[in-house]
Amino acid sequence: MTNKKINIAVIGLGQIGNYLLNELNTKKNDIELKTGRKIHIAAISAKSKNKKRRFKINKSIFVKNPLDIIKKKKIDILFEAIGQSDGISKKVVETALKNRIHVITPNKALISKHGDYLSNLAEKNKVNLEFEASVAGGIPILRTIKEGLATNKLHKVYGILNGTCNYILSEMEKTKDSFSSVLKKAQILGYAEPGNPKLDLNGYDAFAKVRILSSLAFNKRISNKKCIMEGIENIEYKDIEIASQLNFRIKLLGITELINGKLFERVHPTLVKKDSYIGNVNGVMNAVIVNGHPVGESVLQGEGAGPGATSSALMSDLLSILRGNIKYPFGLPNFKRKYPISYNDKNSSNSLYIRLEVRDKPGVLSGITKLLANNRISIERVIQIPDHKKKSASIVIITHKAIESKSQKLINSFKKNINILKKPVLIRLF
């Protein structure tokens, strides 16, 4: 970049885009001080020009169709904050890169699905595609892997990657409130989508981040294989209480690792020890733990939800570009990134927490233990909690390590058992 004024466009003015726009407007002097470059907000675009927003927008630079900004205005850097995996998000980013415009986005859905294609476009056109904000909010985990740990051989990355889920689980433990009650609180506070928070709760959001982490950590193309992806929708306060009695906490973990050179990715609720590091990361905080050689174990922690943390990462990407750092989006040239070979998750093994709501009558427990024996899953501990009013009982079983394929067969057999009243809850131990 020359020393001319840098023209910036912001596409998408939801919570993140609007907060970012305010940061850009109020920190122009700070940006110039740290980079020697003057920025100019040349255009903005969103679905609605007149929507009530937290920060006022300059309507004179509003453009209804974001593609018109690329065609009709001279833009140097474009922020995409719409958030779709396809549609207008993909079209805007693709068009900008083809027109040699640097792109910065927090859009993990887009990068996890089309990151290989878009990074190839960026390389061809010698511009940056930056997406630090797509994983773990304000934690600089992607830059740490790409630059700080660049010469290390990484073999495992895991952690708490969704602030919404972590807030809900922490708040349920703290307040003893139900899942639905705490979810409403999270929506009011802006930690969960007010309309449909499904993508946070079902594990999809964390899984998209796992895919990005895998690609960066192991120098691979983005995997598209189906893996274990489970959310927290079925977790009740009862599970949190029982876990606590067993000296565990429940956390939604995203995990990616290489096992004999094969990629194993998963997202699921996990029982972690109360005295472990990850067991004490609460609220909207995220934490990522990286294992490699020779560095050993590195831990990064910070806010993972909310426009402030996300904007911090977006601004970090901006300053990197303004300083003239033209980089490969995934840390090395696209042609050197090979497709990963996937580990067969059915061969993985974990100890299990299984909670069953059953009819309180003779023979039920023996029938359940028989099903476990048939699937060659051994029991470490059994807890029975009767509810005499409802003539039912909660049975909690902690197993020794069990192979994933047998665990799934066991759960399917439980679903067919007429004495089991609700869908079984299964949580893996870490």
C-alpha positions in Angstrom: 0.0 0.0 0.0 1.1 3.5 -0.7 0.8 6.4 1.7 -2.6 7.5 0.3 -5.7 7.6 2.5 -7.1 4.1 2.9 -10.8 3.7 1.9 -12.7 1.2 4.0 -16.2 -0.3 3.5 -18.2 -2.1 6.3 -20.8 -4.6 5.0 -23.3 -5.7 7.6 -24.3 -3.5 10.5 -25.7 -5.9 13.1 -24.3 -5.9 16.6 -20.7 -6.6 15.4 -20.7 -4.4 12.3 -22.2 -1.4 14.1 -19.8 -1.7 17.0 -16.8 -2.1 14.6 -17.9 1.0 12.6 -18.0 3.0 15.8 -14.5 1.7 16.7 -13.2 2.7 13.3 -14.6 6.2 13.6 -13.5 6.9 17.1 -9.9 5.4 16.8 -8.7 6.9 13.6 -6.0 8.9 15.3 -4.8 5.8 17.2 -4.7 3.8 14.0 -2.7 6.5 12.3 -0.3 6.7 15.3 0.3 3.0 15.2 0.5 2.4 11.4 1.2 5.8 9.9 -1.9 5.3 7.7 -5.0 7.4 7.6 -8.3 5.6 7.2 -11.5 6.8 5.6 -14.9 5.1 5.9 -16.0 5.4 2.3 -19.1 3.2 2.3 -21.4 1.1 4.5 -24.2 -1.3 3.7 -26.8 -3.4 5.5 -30.4 -4.7 5.0 -31.9 -1.6 6.6 -30.8 2.0 6.4 -33.1 3.2 9.2 -32.9 0.4 11.7 -32.4 1.6 15.3 -28.8 0.8 16.2 -26.6 1.2 19.3 -24.4 3.7 17.4 -25.5 6.2 14.8 -24.5 5.7 11.3 -23.6 8.2 8.5 -26.5 7.7 6.2 -24.8 9.7 3.4 -22.4 6.9 2.8 -25.0 4.1 3.0 -25.3 1.9 -0.1 -28.2 -0.5 -0.4 -26.5 -3.1 -2.6 -23.1 -4.0 -1.2 -21.9 -5.1 -4.6 -22.4 -1.6 -5.9 -19.7 -0.4 -3.4 -17.1 -2.7 -5.1 -18.2 -1.6 -8.6 -18.6 2.1 -8.1 -16.2 3.1 -5.2 -12.5 2.8 -4.8 -12.2 0.5 -1.8 -8.9 -0.7 -0.3 -10.2 -2.8 2.6 -13.6 -4.4 3.1 -15.1 -5.7 6.3 -17.8 -8.4 5.8 -19.9 -8.8 8.9 -23.1 -10.3 7.5 -22.5 -13.7 8.8 -23.9 -16.1 6.2 -22.0 -19.2 5.0 -23.2 -18.6 1.4 -25.4 -16.1 -0.4 -24.5 -12.4 -0.2 -21.6 -13.0 2.3 -19.8 -15.3 -0.1 -20.5 -13.1 -3.1 -19.3 -9.9 -1.5 -16.0 -11.5 -0.3 -15.4 -13.3 -3.6 -16.0 -10.1 -5.6 -13.8 -8.0 -3.3 -10.9 -10.4 -3.6 -11.2 -10.6 -7.4 -11.0 -6.8 -7.4 -7.9 -6.8 -5.3 -9.5 -5.5 -2.2 -8.3 -6.8 1.2 -11.0 -8.6 3.2 -11.5 -8.9 6.9 -14.3 -11.0 8.3 -15.4 -12.6 11.6 -17.6 -15.1 9.6 -16.6 -18.5 10.8 -19.4 -20.2 8.8 -18.1 -18.7 5.5 -14.4 -19.5 6.2 -15.1 -23.1 7.5 -17.1 -23.8 4.3 -15.3 -21.8 1.6 -12.0 -20.9 3.2 -9.9 -22.9 0.7 -11.5 -21.3 -2.3 -11.4 -17.8 -0.9 -7.8 -18.1 0.3 -6.8 -19.2 -3.2 -8.4 -16.1 -4.6 -6.6 -13.9 -2.1 -3.3 -15.4 -3.0 -3.8 -15.1 -6.8 -4.7 -11.4 -6.4 -2.0 -10.7 -3.8 -4.4 -9.4 -1.1 -5.2 -10.4 2.4 -8.1 -12.5 3.6 -8.0 -12.0 7.4 -10.4 -13.9 9.8 -8.8 -13.7 13.3 -12.2 -12.8 14.7 -13.8 -16.0 13.4 -12.4 -18.1 16.3 -12.5 -17.4 20.0 -13.5 -13.7 19.9 -10.8 -11.4 21.2 -8.2 -14.2 21.7 -5.5 -14.0 19.1 -5.4 -17.7 18.6 -5.1 -17.8 14.8 -2.2 -15.3 14.7 -0.5 -17.2 17.5 -0.7 -20.5 15.5 0.3 -18.8 12.2 3.1 -16.7 13.5 4.0 -17.3 17.2 4.0 -21.1 16.9 4.9 -21.3 13.2 7.9 -23.6 13.6 6.2 -26.0 16.1 4.8 -29.3 15.2 1.3 -29.2 16.6 -0.7 -32.3 17.4 -3.7 -31.2 19.4 -5.8 -28.1 19.9 -8.9 -28.0 22.2 -10.9 -25.7 24.3 -14.1 -23.8 25.0 -14.9 -22.1 21.7 -18.5 -20.9 22.2 -19.1 -18.2 24.8 -22.8 -18.5 24.7 -22.8 -22.2 25.7 -20.1 -21.6 28.4 -22.2 -18.8 29.8 -25.4 -20.9 29.9 -23.6 -23.9 31.6 -21.8 -21.7 34.1 -24.9 -19.7 35.0 -27.0 -22.9 35.4 -24.5 -24.1 38.0 -24.3 -20.7 39.7 -28.1 -20.0 39.9 -29.6 -23.5 39.7 -31.9 -22.1 37.0 -33.3 -24.2 34.1 -31.7 -24.2 30.7 -34.6 -22.3 29.2 -34.5 -19.6 31.9 -30.7 -19.0 31.5 -31.0 -19.0 27.7 -33.5 -16.1 28.0 -31.1 -14.3 30.2 -28.3 -14.8 27.7 -30.5 -13.4 24.9 -31.3 -10.3 27.0 -27.5 -9.7 27.7 -26.7 -10.1 24.0 -24.7 -13.4 24.5 -27.2 -15.4 22.4 -29.1 -14.6 19.3 -32.5 -13.1 20.2 -34.3 -14.9 17.5 -32.9 -18.4 16.8 -29.8 -19.3 18.9 -29.8 -22.9 17.5 -26.3 -22.7 15.8 -24.7 -21.8 19.1 -26.6 -24.4 21.1 -26.3 -27.4 18.7 -22.5 -27.2 18.4 -22.4 -26.0 14.8 -20.7 -22.6 15.8 -18.0 -24.3 17.7 -17.5 -27.0 15.0 -17.0 -24.4 12.3 -14.2 -22.9 14.5 -12.7 -26.4 15.1 -12.4 -26.8 11.3 -10.6 -23.5 10.9 -8.2 -24.4 13.8 -7.5 -27.8 12.3 -6.5 -26.3 9.0 -4.2 -23.8 10.5 -2.7 -26.1 13.2 -2.0 -29.0 10.9 -1.3 -27.2 7.6 -4.2 -29.0 5.9 -7.1 -28.0 3.7 -10.4 -27.7 5.5 -12.0 -31.0 6.3 -15.5 -31.8 5.0 -16.0 -35.1 6.7 -18.9 -35.7 9.1 -17.7 -36.0 12.7 -19.1 -35.9 16.2 -21.1 -32.7 16.7 -23.3 -32.4 19.7 -24.7 -29.4 21.6 -26.0 -28.6 25.0 -29.8 -28.5 24.4 -30.4 -31.7 26.4 -28.4 -30.7 29.4 -30.5 -30.1 32.5 -29.6 -28.6 35.9 -29.9 -32.2 37.2 -26.9 -33.2 35.1 -24.8 -30.2 36.4 -25.7 -31.0 40.0 -24.8 -34.7 39.7 -21.6 -33.8 37.8 -20.7 -31.5 40.7 -21.2 -34.3 43.3 -18.8 -36.4 41.2 -16.3 -33.5 41.2 -16.8 -32.6 37.6 -18.2 -29.7 35.6 -19.9 -29.8 32.2 -18.2 -27.9 29.4 -18.9 -27.8 25.6 -15.4 -28.6 24.2 -14.2 -28.3 20.6 -11.3 -30.7 20.0 -9.0 -31.4 17.0 -6.0 -33.7 17.0 -3.9 -35.9 14.8 -4.0 -39.6 15.7 -1.4 -41.6 13.7 -1.5 -38.8 11.1 -5.3 -38.9 10.8 -7.5 -35.9 11.7 -10.0 -36.4 14.5 -12.4 -33.4 15.0 -15.3 -33.2 17.4 -17.5 -30.9 19.5 -19.6 -32.2 22.4 -20.5 -31.6 26.0 -17.7 -33.0 28.2 -17.2 -33.8 31.9 -14.0 -32.2 33.1 -12.5 -32.2 36.5 -13.4 -29.3 38.8 -9.8 -28.6 39.6 -8.6 -28.7 36.0 -7.7 -25.4 34.1 -10.5 -25.8 31.6 -13.0 -26.6 34.4 -12.5 -23.1 35.8 -13.1 -21.1 32.6 -16.6 -19.7 33.2 -19.1 -17.2 31.8 -18.6 -15.9 28.3 -14.9 -16.7 28.5 -13.2 -18.8 25.8 -10.0 -20.8 26.3 -7.8 -22.6 23.7 -5.1 -25.0 24.6 -2.5 -25.9 22.0 -0.2 -28.9 22.4 2.9 -29.2 20.2 6.7 -29.7 20.0 8.9 -28.2 21.2 6.6 -25.6 22.8 4.7 -28.1 24.9 1.3 -26.7 26.1 0.2 -23.2 25.4 -3.0 -21.7 26.9 -4.9 -18.6 25.6 -8.0 -17.3 27.4 -10.3 -14.3 26.8 -13.8 -13.1 26.0 -15.3 -15.2 23.3 -18.8 -13.6 22.9 -20.0 -10.1 22.2 -19.2 -7.3 19.8 -16.3 -5.8 21.9 -14.2 -8.9 21.8 -14.9 -9.6 18.1 -14.2 -6.0 17.1 -10.8 -6.2 18.9 -9.8 -9.0 16.7 -11.1 -7.3 13.5 -9.1 -4.2 14.4 -6.0 -6.4 14.9 -6.4 -7.7 11.4 -6.8 -4.1 10.1 -3.6 -2.9 11.7 -1.8 -6.0 10.3 -2.8 -5.0 6.7 -2.1 -1.3 7.2 1.4 -2.2 8.3 1.9 -3.9 4.9 1.8 -7.5 6.1 0.6 -9.5 3.0 0.3 -13.1 4.2 -1.0 -16.4 3.1 -4.5 -16.7 4.8 -3.7 -20.2 6.2 -0.1 -19.6 6.9 1.4 -21.3 3.9 0.7 -21.4 0.1 -2.6 -23.0 -0.9 -0.9 -25.7 -3.1 1.1 -26.9 -0.2 -2.0 -27.6 1.9 -3.1 -31.2 1.4 -6.5 -32.7 2.1 -6.6 -34.4 5.5 -7.1 -38.1 6.0 -9.9 -38.5 8.6 -9.7 -40.7 11.7 -12.7 -43.0 12.1 -14.5 -41.5 15.1 -16.3 -44.8 15.6 -13.0 -46.2 16.8 -12.5 -43.5 19.5 -13.1 -44.3 23.1 -14.3 -42.4 26.2 -15.6 -43.0 29.6 -19.3 -42.0 29.6 -21.8 -40.3 31.9 -25.3 -41.7 31.0 -28.5 -40.4 32.7 -31.7 -42.4 32.2 -35.2 -41.4 33.4 -36.9 -44.7 34.1 -40.1 -46.2 35.6 -39.5 -47.0 39.3 -40.2 -50.7 39.3 -38.4 -53.9 39.9 -36.1 -55.3 37.2 -35.5 -52.0 35.4 -31.9 -51.6 36.6 -31.0 -55.2 35.9 -32.4 -54.8 32.3 -30.2 -51.7 31.8 -27.1 -53.4 33.1 -27.8 -56.3 30.8 -27.8 -53.9 27.8 -24.5 -52.5 28.9 -23.0 -56.0 29.2 -24.4 -57.0 25.7 -22.4 -54.0 24.3 -19.3 -54.9 26.3 -19.4 -51.6 28.2 -18.4 -52.0 31.9 -19.8 -49.9 34.7 -17.6 -47.9 37.1 -20.4 -46.4 39.2 -24.2 -46.3 39.4 -26.3 -43.6 41.1 -30.1 -44.0 41.6 -32.3 -41.0 42.5 -35.9 -42.0 43.1 -38.9 -39.6 42.5 -41.7 -41.3 44.5 -44.3 -38.8 43.5 -43.8 -39.5 39.8 -43.1 -43.2 40.4 -39.9 -42.7 38.4 -36.2 -42.6 39.0 -33.0 -41.1 37.6 -30.3 -43.6 37.0 -26.8 -42.2 36.3 -24.1 -44.6 35.1 -20.4 -43.8 34.8 -18.7 -46.3 32.6 -15.1 -47.3 32.0 -13.7 -46.4 28.5 -16.1 -47.5 25.8 -15.6 -47.5 22.0 -17.8 -44.9 20.3 -19.6 -47.4 18.0 -20.6 -49.5 21.0 -21.7 -46.4 22.9 -24.0 -45.4 20.0 -25.5 -48.9 19.8 -26.1 -48.8 23.5 -28.0 -45.4 23.3 -30.1 -46.7 20.5 -31.0 -49.8 22.5 -32.0 -47.5 25.4 -34.3 -45.6 23.1 -36.2 -48.8 22.4 -36.6 -49.7 26.0 -40.2 -49.0 27.2 -39.1 -48.5 30.8 -36.9 -45.5 29.8 -39.2 -42.5 29.7 -37.0 -39.8 28.1 -34.2 -39.5 25.6 -31.0 -40.7 27.3 -28.4 -38.0 28.2 -24.8 -39.0 27.2 -21.8 -36.9 28.1 -18.2 -38.0 27.5 -15.5 -37.6 30.1 -12.3 -35.8 29.2 
